[in-house]
Amino acid sequence: MTAIGVPLVTGSVGLLFVLLLVREVLRSDPGNKVMVQISEAIQQGARAFLKREYTYVSILVVVVALLIALAPMLSGNPDLPLGWRTSVTFIIGAIVSALAGYIGMSIATRANARTTQAAVNGGVKGALGVAVSAGSVMGMSVASMALLGLAIVYWIFKEPVIVNGYAMGASLVALFARSGGGLFTKGADMAADLVGKVEAGIPEDDPRNPAVIADNVGDNVGDVAGLGADLLESYVESIIASMALAAALVAGAAVKDQLMTLPFYIAGAGIIASILGILFVKAVGRKNPQAALMGGTYVAAGLTAVASFFIIRMMGSDFTIAGKTYGVMGPFYATLAGIASGVIIGFVSEYFTSGKYHPVKKLAESSQMGPAITVTTGTAVGMESTAVPVLVLGVSIIIAHHFAGMYGIAMAAFGMLATTGMVVAVDSYGPVADNAGGIAEMAGLDPHVREITDNLDAVGNTTAAIGKGFAIGSAAFAAIGLLAAYMASANIQVADMSDPKVMAGLLVGGMLPFLFSSMLFQAVSDVAFKMIDEVRRQFREIPGLLKGEALPDSATCVDISTRGAIRGMIRPGVMALVVPVVVGLYDEKALAGLLIGAVVTGVVLGIQTANSGGAMDNAKKYIEEGHFGGKGSDAHKAAVVGDTVGDPLKDTVGPSINILIKLMSVISLVLAPLFMRG
Amino acid sequence: MTAIGVPLVTGSVGLLFVLLLVREVLRSDPGNKVMVQISEAIQQGARAFLKREYTYVSILVVVVALLIALAPMLSGNPDLPLGWRTSVTFIIGAIVSALAGYIGMSIATRANARTTQAAVNGGVKGALGVAVSAGSVMGMSVASMALLGLAIVYWIFKEPVIVNGYAMGASLVALFARSGGGLFTKGADMAADLVGKVEAGIPEDDPRNPAVIADNVGDNVGDVAGLGADLLESYVESIIASMALAAALVAGAAVKDQLMTLPFYIAGAGIIASILGILFVKAVGRKNPQAALMGGTYVAAGLTAVASFFIIRMMGSDFTIAGKTYGVMGPFYATLAGIASGVIIGFVSEYFTSGKYHPVKKLAESSQMGPAITVTTGTAVGMESTAVPVLVLGVSIIIAHHFAGMYGIAMAAFGMLATTGMVVAVDSYGPVADNAGGIAEMAGLDPHVREITDNLDAVGNTTAAIGKGFAIGSAAFAAIGLLAAYMASANIQVADMSDPKVMAGLLVGGMLPFLFSSMLFQAVSDVAFKMIDEVRRQFREIPGLLKGEALPDSATCVDISTRGAIRGMIRPGVMALVVPVVVGLYDEKALAGLLIGAVVTGVVLGIQTANSGGAMDNAKKYIEEGHFGGKGSDAHKAAVVGDTVGDPLKDTVGPSINILIKLMSVISLVLAPLFMRG
């Protein structure tokens, strides 16, 4: 098969598989009338959010596409390799990401009550099947559609400098999906907790709480659609970076061509392997869900690795970058380095954030000293957790580069992402199970049902941790790959750190993730503020609400979250778009410094915030299991404060930083021709 | 006068001035018996801490000195330009810093009750005089002794590669003084607040609280001795970096010599200008203390700038670095860029942390939503506050480099530090006034006295903010200057960011400030834990303590803080010492990357933590002034949690990060010969 045939065929197979999964989910029992009502409320909320989000994003996409199309004219340089063709790939990238998110979320919000009902009808067995299928719709949509779209764009336009626009489109949508989703979900979550649990003293997911539907919508918006868009972006960018680097650096037309198309073959293998992995989970899962999820991940990764070995061996050859010759199997070792670092980062995250290990236990213990010490210790845990992942990344960079030069670094990213279908499936399964539990609670089902769904949710956590490791690790590698591609495109031979412009760029770049995070924190607080006021108002003004005799006005809460999320995205979105352009126009080396500075603090701050938040979340759960006084104790109250502080850290700020560094890098890559000194 | 004559004479004049100030402080009325007792308890505690700290530091200094002396033998390279002479300068640097800290703290702890008594006898007038004199003892000791020591070392050894050891000695002591002091003071402070204010419901600084003396000792240990050692280090390092860069980079022996000795002349002018500034404060202060402190700072800075102008004009000439020729006045413009950035950073810090402006008011308002939102908003404020300072640093780097190359960056640092004597005087004045207030409280004096001292304390805050800006800005410039000197010494022509080892170094370096901070957070929590237990035990077991009928056992609390601070220093101290050595031995370019990575995140994280902490502190004070319900309201309770979270951020972690990046840079500079590839 040709380099285009493979992704076209495997992408189509992946989409066919998605259709089968969708049919399976929709055919399962949607549950009783109350459950259907709740599920529909969540669906409506999610749709309303997506609709408004996509409206704003499309305006932005059109504006940016116009600017790209007019760039040759505006810059007074008609030969500039930007223009309408890059606009087209940019728009296609944005549409693909938006569409994958829409499909995944539609099914996830339809699968939640069905998972609950499957737990009622068939216990763990049935519930696992529905939840895994729903998660797999998201996962396989992401991988298949991203690959198909990219292959078509590449088929039509060929030149990397134009195809790059595709990644930028995907990245822009990802920023809004991830950060917007994170703002939506945590604004609602914090308010639901603060007013519901703390002030009104009603349990989590209680149907009397007006913010609960918004909270459940948020899980889908942030954890399903947001995560999918995030990994779709990394997936596309790691392929694009490999292609751009091969095109720019590798000597010899034939070898260059081989290395440019290599990721397509491996991606194709990854899609088939992911399908097999998902089938493995569905076949084995009925007995031991935990082992099945982990096993499926291993099956997919192992098959992809084996396939890569043979693909590279058969179609590759030795290649030369900047006068240095690398062996044919170099890219294979580079992908292994990437996969190994992703797994290690995942396990380290798990160690620092799971209630099974020392850090969270010690954090729970420190909660006895009050909320201030809880937050301080939680911050410390997250900070400590950055050490090993960053060391591992550093070592993997050196290894990947040793075996395949800069091309190897992009391939290391791609190693983690070839099985994106499987990774996203497992990650999206969690929120579906979580939603199912919420519906069991709200519909007043037997507590036994909730236990099943809680168990399903917990079972996915370890596997999801690996997915998180892949998301962080691949984002770092992809950003570095894009940066290298940018430097190659902008014809920067050397970015010397003792060049004052590079140094200033490094410092300013290092500051951007902090500024970006501050904007998100403020936005999430603003959403929470408004939501708290609204929930308090409803408790006060709707007669009989607290007694369960009247229904809350959930739609207004969804609306507040939606508006707040969109409004909150304006400042960080503009910053991410404008800063690289301004700095690039000032000096192309300063921009290189800025991008690296942003990667350095972005990676570290991203890991810290995600793990601080995760640790504080699980310390609260650990106490709720009965440790240090259990629910209602002073330690628990302190841990609830910690959890609330941690919420935006782990679900809004942490994951958004990944996108920030990728988006700024890909914008720089696309606009590199504009920044080059005549 | 010769290049050595100027620092010897001005340093001696500075020391003479210190003697006069000491005499003035010791001659003033020490107050009544109770006040003397309290003051003596603080003196004893401070002495006990310093004694134990210095014992451990001397062991470390001896070990490191031995290793440096034996380095040529151990490395099997007898020509290595390390050895006993570098050991000697290293030891002298350590002794000078330790001695300056000892003198400053001895007088500060003797001046506290005297300031209280002066407030009783002579109101604002008298109290200001004593407190300013005491602060000036610390400030002028730092500047005079550092300069004298450096001049003598330079006179004897001449070669920069040996003189560098002096800076490393000062840096090592600074790490322990700053971090150890920060751990001491905040462990005690957090415990005093949590058990005293929150649990027992007794006011701040209440004599019944066993941790209060430790808290007051901590103010001196951290804010006087720690700050002094910090700025002493920056002062020495900016001179050393200027000298090392001039020696390594400037073409032509005569011009090289001029530029190497230039900082000595400016430093001499700075000392005389600081003396005049202090005299200005003492002359004018009786009418308007705020204007006097600010005026004195301006007088010192202005005189130094004018003197620098003439010195550079008279003794300088055009000079050439790496083929590029810079004008004679280049270093002058570079120092101006440094001063301007320091002032701007200081004002930005003030804006984000003072109750007078929007950010803290909004933070106080958000406290109404509970402790979680307070901490989240406080974090956001600190993050936002990094933007302008980092931008300003970036621009100043470009400007300073434009006018005087890399030499200009070191001179920009020195521009902020030439008036160290004045800056430290104003900064140390605050804790003396603060302690004086504590003593007024504990001694049960008329509330009017406390009002005077509180007012004095508040008056110094704006001026101190500029000092903080200088500390942060100069640390960044000094670290970059040292890094450039390291690269020159290690014969690194280019540290290209797309070199994988540099890139890995950047990432790992970027992680170190986070890891270092996590260690300090954990240490401060450990101290607070133990202290909380002890205070609870004393309230429980000492009969009549809470009724005020029995005295608390303050000495045990001081001992807990002392032991905890020393123990807590081991891990971060070892990390700061060992990591650059290990990485340098692996690859000298990876070390360059590591140092820059650490500077990038260190600067940003340092500003964020300091300002988050400062904002949360002042939001609490703002509420205590009667806003949003005032003392005892829910908003106030939330703000107290925020303040407690902020305490270690602003006084332990934030300032220590400055030292970390400087210490790692200076170690690299000293050991550069060891890392060079044969």
Interface residues (C-beta under 8 A of the other chain):
Chain A: M190 L194 V198 S366 M369 G370 P371 A372 I373 V375 T376 T377 T379 A380 V381 G382 M383 E384 T386 A387 V390 L391 L393 G394 V395 I397 I398 A400 H401 H402 M406 I409 A476 I480 L483 A484 M487 V494 A495 D496 M497 S498 P500 K501 V502 M503 A504 G505 L506 L507 V508 G509 G510 M511 F514 L515 S517 S518 M519 F521 Q522 V524 S525 A528 F529 I532 A592 G593 I596 G597 V599 V600 T601 V603 V604 Q608 V641 G642 T644 V645 P648
Chain B: M190 L194 V198 S366 M369 G370 P371 A372 I373 V375 T376 T377 T379 A380 V381 G382 M383 E384 T386 A387 V390 L391 L393 G394 V395 I397 I398 A400 H401 H402 M406 I409 A476 I480 A484 M487 V494 A495 D496 M497 S498 P500 K501 V502 M503 A504 G505 L506 L507 V508 G509 G510 M511 F514 L515 S517 S518 M519 F521 Q522 V524 S525 A528 F529 I532 A592 G593 I596 G597 V599 V600 T601 V603 V604 Q608 V641 G642 T644 V645 P648
